[in-house]
Amino acid sequence: GAVVSQHPSWVICKSGTSVKIECRSLDFQATTMFWYRQFPKQSLMLMATSNEGSKATYEQGVEKDKFLINHASLTLSTLTVTSAHPEDSSFYICSARGGYRKRAPQHFGDGTRLSIL
Amino acid sequence: KNEVEQSPQNLTAQEGEFITINCSYSVGISALHWLQQHPGGGIVSLFMLSSGKKKHGRLIATINIQEKHSSLHITASHPRDSAVYICAVVNYGGSQGNLIFGKGTKLSVKP
């Protein structure tokens, strides 16, 4: 089946640090990638949607200047948490979809657990 | 009220038991996913369905579009089935086809 690689799997860093998370589709071209966030005991929540070569579309309440998303190629999207603070500690996970059909399957990375001290 | 509701939130079963997890949704959808999330956080897609029923090994997923309800069944449950099971819908009204997730059902199967 389709494989999505997400890296790193966990990060612990000091407040004020910027953290970059990578999401790669290994065996298909991901025209659309989604970034989700999950706080403890909560549902996964969509942060932003990125289409290759376009600016990301952010959900209401998600600061685009804080969570920088780049989807420069059909196999790679990155999420950079700039000047991270303890409240940004969460589980971040990407999913990738080939093609533009809304019903095309999404394939998930293994997630990144981010802890800001 | 959440757009996607799952029940139960937690479920403990003995090995071999038949398990049912339910999902109700209130938005128009084009498809519904059942996902499995293991303790480390990684997510695996079990099923994507838009009508009827699908079966894969010991797992069966059904959906009733008119009633806006789906169920995931596990036959002959095993301790390795212990995980969080998440129902997620492809929002028909969403411009990009993003998923809306339920809160998940934490399943523990005891040997």
Interface residues (C-beta under 8 A of the other chain):
Chain A: S9 T32 F34 Y36 Q38 K41 Q42 S43 L44 M45 L46 T49 N51 T57 F91 I93 S95 R97 R101 K102 R103 A104 P105 Q106 H107 F108 G109 D110 G111 R113
Chain B: N2 V4 S30 A31 H33 L35 G40 G41 G42 I43 V44 S45 M48 S50 I86 A88 V90 Y92 G94 S95 Q96 G97 N98 L99 I100 F101 G102 K103 G104
